[in-house]
């Protein structure tokens, strides 16, 4: 497949003499300008953006979106493998398939989908091989990968992308907070409700004491009523 290679060292001279893929770069001479340092937060943001992008672009009735489940697995694996300080990320195709227990074809398709939609990029690489006789004296090795996320995917994260949320995001956030507040208020007694609703601390304390007294009085009434009811029932 174009752009994706095994990367595992070959066992024999014949295997080492396979043609090097087009646009391959010598290992050790190209990565410095390609890899970029990153952070755990950015990597998790790329991963979250990919998941949102997959859901947002899935057509009705289809099992997968434009990336697919295997692509999300690959991206999650890359998120665990990348060196945050240097950005180094160069697992072989065999390593990826073994870790994910996926077929070679499935991983190749996943990598191509991730690259097509802007979540990874890669450089093909080669290195000198200890061959004797005629034929290429180099061999293909694993790609150098780089994680990223397209703007259209990051936009789906709203405020989590580090940019101001859209009006729709803000409205949804207000509605969520209002719903949680309503549930909280339902569970409060009079004392707690006073403390929650009144900003003036002295007034809130006074009302809380009053509310607690009312709660105790109502509780005593209920207990007395139940005791009386039981007495009548037993007579």
Secondary structure, 3 states (H helix, E strand, C coil): CCCCCCCCCCCCHHHHCCCCCCCCEECCCCCCCCCCCCCHHHHHHHHHHHHHHHHHCCCCCCCCCCCCHHHHHHHHHHHHHCCCCCCCCCCCHHHHHHHHCCCHHHHHHHHHHHHHCCCEEEEEEEEECCCCCCCCCEEEEEEEEEECCCHHHHHHHHHHHCCCCCHHHHHHHHHHHHHHHHHHHHCCCHHHHHHHHCCCHHHHHHHHHHHHHHHHHHHHHHHHHHHHHHHHHHC
